[in-house]
Amino acid sequence: MLLFTWAIVLLTVVLFAGMLVSLEIGRRVGVARLARDPDGLTKGASAAEGTVFALLGLLLAFTFSGAASRFEDRRWFINEEANAIGTAYLRLDLLPAEAQPPLRDLFRRYVNLRASVYQNAKSLEDVASGLVEGTALQNEIWKQAMAAMRLPGASTQATMLLTPALNEMIDITATRAMATQNHPPHIIFILLAALSLVGALLVGYGTSTNKDRAWFHHVTFALVISMAIYVIVDLEYPRLGLIKIDGADQALLDVGAGMR
């Protein structure tokens, strides 16, 4: 996780530096153009610049909106899972008394595992291992619950109410796993970086008419764009970067704490 954080920070710094270089190249090209043609820079370039910056702005808005939406969806799914586990746990009361203790113990282990499987994982292998362990606990919970429903003292309400609750508890894990893996294609980020560099080139070209370098505007432009891209990438991977979703896991921990 720390490696990922440093990796995206490094990529952001590289993009920032690349934009500064592009700004300087654009300025030098503009200065050379002015030296050859004192009447001014290339006519009609504003249309090309407008297209590039419109596309850059659209892509930034699209990727940021999508990243923020997926971030909130992942938080919502954690709350949904907490509610599903809590509901299934409460409906264990419908089972015969002698079948409840082992199932309650399995539920405690399961909710603690689900609360930590993504949060404390150090690598993808750890996450995969935790998911496998969670699946094994789900199967054991389902097996024991089905056996308890067939006991002589089991009520029909247990089958009608507990089975759907267990299904929902199990199904939400697949939904969360898919949400964790849901990201835009890498080509989107490559295009975003490329448009940022092209935009910086055009900004440098456009400011070449100034006698002095507009360092403040150049640095501000490069910093704002590179930081926006950093935030987008960090939102896409809320378990790995500086923007964390770990606080949402408290909902699962609270459910586990309330299991008597």
C-alpha positions in Angstrom: 0.0 0.0 0.0 2.8 2.4 0.9 4.5 1.5 -2.4 1.3 2.4 -4.3 1.1 5.8 -2.5 4.7 6.6 -3.4 4.2 5.3 -7.0 1.3 7.7 -7.7 3.1 10.6 -5.9 6.1 9.9 -8.1 3.9 9.8 -11.3 2.2 13.0 -10.3 5.6 14.7 -9.8 6.8 13.3 -13.2 3.6 14.7 -14.8 4.1 18.1 -13.1 7.7 18.2 -14.4 6.6 17.1 -17.8 4.0 19.8 -18.0 6.6 22.4 -17.1 8.9 21.1 -19.8 6.0 21.2 -22.3 5.3 24.8 -21.2 8.9 25.8 -21.9 9.0 23.9 -25.2 5.8 25.6 -26.3 7.2 29.0 -25.3 10.4 28.5 -27.2 8.5 27.3 -30.3 6.4 30.5 -30.1 9.4 32.7 -29.6 11.1 31.1 -32.6 7.9 31.6 -34.6 7.8 35.3 -33.6 11.4 35.7 -34.7 10.6 34.4 -38.2 7.3 36.3 -38.4 7.0 39.4 -36.3 3.4 39.8 -37.3 2.4 37.2 -34.8 1.8 33.6 -34.0 0.0 31.1 -36.2 -3.4 32.4 -37.2 -6.4 30.2 -36.4 -4.7 28.3 -33.6 -7.4 29.3 -31.2 -9.8 26.6 -32.6 -7.2 23.9 -32.0 -6.5 25.2 -28.5 -10.2 25.4 -27.7 -10.7 21.8 -28.8 -7.8 20.5 -26.8 -8.8 22.3 -23.6 -12.5 21.5 -24.0 -11.6 17.8 -24.3 -9.2 18.0 -21.3 -11.8 19.7 -19.2 -14.5 17.2 -20.2 -12.2 14.2 -19.5 -11.2 15.7 -16.1 -14.8 16.2 -15.2 -15.8 12.7 -16.4 -13.0 10.9 -14.6 -13.4 12.9 -11.4 -17.2 12.4 -11.3 -16.8 8.7 -12.0 -14.1 8.2 -9.3 -16.1 10.1 -6.7 -19.3 8.1 -7.6 -17.4 4.8 -7.3 -15.9 5.9 -4.0 -19.3 6.6 -2.5 -20.7 3.3 -3.9 -17.9 1.4 -2.2 -18.8 3.1 1.1 -22.5 2.4 0.6 -21.9 -1.3 -0.1 -20.0 -1.6 3.2 -23.0 -0.2 5.0 -25.3 -2.6 3.1 -23.2 -5.6 4.0 -23.2 -4.5 7.7 -27.0 -4.3 7.6 -27.3 -7.6 5.8 -25.1 -9.4 8.4 -26.9 -7.7 11.3 -30.3 -8.8 9.9 -29.2 -12.4 9.4 -27.7 -12.5 12.8 -30.9 -11.3 14.5 -32.9 -13.9 12.6 -30.9 -16.6 14.2 -33.3 -16.2 17.1 -35.9 -18.1 14.9 -33.8 -21.3 15.1 -34.0 -23.8 17.9 -32.0 -22.7 20.9 -29.5 -25.5 20.7 -28.5 -24.6 17.2 -27.8 -20.9 17.8 -24.5 -20.8 19.8 -22.2 -22.4 17.1 -23.9 -20.2 14.4 -23.4 -17.1 16.5 -19.8 -17.9 17.0 -19.4 -18.3 13.2 -21.1 -15.0 12.6 -18.6 -13.2 15.0 -15.7 -14.7 13.2 -17.2 -13.8 9.8 -18.0 -10.2 10.6 -14.5 -9.6 12.0 -12.9 -11.1 9.0 -15.1 -9.0 6.6 -14.2 -5.9 8.5 -10.4 -6.5 8.1 -10.1 -8.4 4.8 -9.7 -5.2 2.7 -8.5 -2.8 5.5 -5.5 -4.7 6.8 -4.4 -6.4 3.6 -0.8 -5.8 2.6 -1.1 -7.2 -0.9 -3.6 -8.6 -3.4 -2.6 -12.1 -2.2 -3.7 -11.2 1.3 -7.0 -9.9 0.0 -7.5 -13.1 -2.0 -6.7 -15.3 1.0 -9.1 -13.3 3.2 -11.9 -13.7 0.6 -11.3 -17.5 0.4 -11.5 -17.7 4.1 -14.7 -15.7 4.1 -16.2 -18.0 1.5 -15.4 -21.0 3.7 -17.1 -19.3 6.6 -20.1 -18.5 4.5 -20.4 -22.1 3.4 -20.2 -23.3 7.0 -22.8 -20.8 8.1 -25.1 -21.9 5.3 -24.6 -25.6 6.1 -25.3 -25.2 9.8 -28.2 -22.9 9.2 -29.8 -25.4 6.8 -29.3 -28.2 9.2 -30.8 -26.2 12.0 -33.9 -25.4 10.0 -34.5 -29.2 9.6 -34.5 -29.8 13.4 -37.8 -31.0 14.9 -38.3 -27.7 16.8 -37.5 -25.4 13.9 -40.4 -23.1 12.8 -41.4 -22.4 9.2 -40.6 -18.7 9.9 -36.9 -19.6 10.2 -36.9 -20.9 6.6 -39.0 -18.0 5.3 -37.0 -15.2 6.9 -33.5 -16.5 7.6 -32.8 -18.0 4.2 -33.3 -14.7 2.2 -31.2 -12.8 4.8 -28.3 -15.3 4.4 -28.6 -15.0 0.7 -28.3 -11.3 0.8 -25.4 -11.5 3.2 -23.5 -13.8 0.8 -24.5 -11.9 -2.4 -23.2 -8.6 -1.2 -19.7 -9.9 -0.9 -19.6 -10.5 -4.7 -21.0 -7.0 -5.2 -18.3 -5.5 -3.1 -15.6 -7.5 -4.8 -16.7 -6.3 -8.2 -17.0 -2.7 -7.0 -13.4 -2.9 -5.7 -12.2 -4.0 -9.2 -14.4 -1.5 -11.1 -12.0 1.2 -12.6 -11.9 3.0 -15.9 -9.6 1.5 -18.6 -6.0 2.5 -18.3 -6.1 4.2 -21.7 -8.3 6.9 -20.1 -5.6 7.9 -17.7 -3.0 7.8 -20.5 -5.1 10.0 -22.6 -5.6 12.4 -19.7 -1.9 12.7 -19.1 -1.3 13.2 -22.8 -3.9 15.9 -23.1 -2.4 17.6 -20.1 1.0 17.7 -21.8 -0.4 18.9 -25.0 -2.4 21.6 -23.1 0.7 22.7 -21.4 2.5 22.9 -24.8 -0.3 25.2 -26.1 -0.3 27.4 -23.0 3.5 27.9 -23.4 3.0 28.7 -27.1 0.3 31.2 -26.3 2.3 33.0 -23.7 5.4 33.3 -25.8 4.3 36.9 -26.8 5.2 38.0 -23.3 8.7 39.4 -22.9 9.3 37.5 -19.6 8.4 34.0 -18.7 5.0 33.7 -16.9 6.4 31.4 -14.2 3.5 31.9 -11.8 0.9 31.0 -14.4 2.9 28.1 -15.8 3.5 26.6 -12.4 -0.1 27.1 -11.3 -1.4 25.5 -14.4 0.8 22.5 -14.1 0.2 22.1 -10.4 -3.6 22.4 -10.6 -3.9 19.8 -13.5 -1.4 17.3 -12.0 -3.0 17.5 -8.5 -6.5 17.0 -10.0 -5.3 13.9 -11.8 -3.6 12.7 -8.5 -6.9 13.0 -6.6 -8.8 11.2 -9.4 -6.4 8.2 -9.2 -6.4 8.2 -5.4 -10.2 8.1 -5.3 -10.1 5.1 -7.7 -8.0 3.1 -5.2 -9.3 4.2 -1.7 -7.6 1.3 0.1 -4.1 2.1 -1.3 -3.6 5.8 -1.5 -3.9 8.8 0.9 -7.7 9.1 0.5 -9.0 6.3 2.6 -12.3 4.5 2.8 -11.3 2.5 5.9 -13.5 4.6 8.2 -16.6 2.9 6.6 -15.4 -0.4 8.0 -16.5 0.8 11.4 -20.1 -0.1 10.4 -19.0 -3.8 10.3 -17.0 -3.5 13.5 -20.0 -2.0 15.2 -22.2 -5.0 14.1 -19.5 -7.3 15.4 -19.4 -5.5 18.7 -23.1 -5.8 19.1 -23.2 -9.6 18.7 -23.9 -11.1 22.1 
